[in-house]
Amino acid sequence: MDKIYSRKRLNLPKLNISIFNKSNVPNKNEIYKILKILIIMLIAIITMNKMIEAITPIMDKQCKTNAKMIATKISNEQATVVMSNYDYDDLCNIIKDSNRKYCNDKCKCNNSK
């Protein structure tokens, strides 16, 4: 039968419940096993911390962008609902003199001379 996944597994040393031998002096092999496990755990914690620090600003920026997008969408929908009650003539009233040079408006368009 062919192997689908053939990566070697990480072999962690097995620890007995009693770390110290009967004379209450730790064995060198047991100390090496404990030290090896602690170093692996320390590397894993530091790696996880750095990954979280790298991802956090990206997630914050994405959340702010999504919030702005939702606010803009709601604002546009409400503006459309309110403006559906008005015509263009209600919004802008232009008065010109007899020479058609003076523009008096309520919608603050450019005054032409």
TARAUR-V622685 format. One record per backbone hydrogen bond with DSSP energy under -1.0 kcal/mol. NH is the residue of the N-H (numbers start at 0). CO is the residue of the C=O. If there is no record, write none. Layout:
BEGIN
NH_CO ; NH_CO
END
This chain:
BEGIN
18_16 ; 23_20 ; 30_26 ; 31_27 ; 32_28 ; 33_29 ; 34_30 ; 35_31 ; 36_32 ; 37_33 ; 38_34 ; 39_35 ; 40_36 ; 41_37 ; 42_38 ; 43_39 ; 44_40 ; 45_41 ; 46_42 ; 47_43 ; 48_44 ; 49_45 ; 50_46 ; 51_47 ; 52_48 ; 53_49 ; 54_50 ; 55_51 ; 58_54 ; 59_55 ; 60_56 ; 61_57 ; 62_58 ; 63_59 ; 64_60 ; 65_61 ; 66_62 ; 67_63 ; 68_64 ; 69_65 ; 70_66 ; 71_67 ; 72_68 ; 73_69 ; 74_70 ; 75_71 ; 76_72 ; 77_73 ; 78_74 ; 79_75 ; 80_76 ; 81_77 ; 82_78 ; 83_79 ; 84_81 ; 85_82 ; 91_87 ; 94_103 ; 99_96 ; 103_94
END
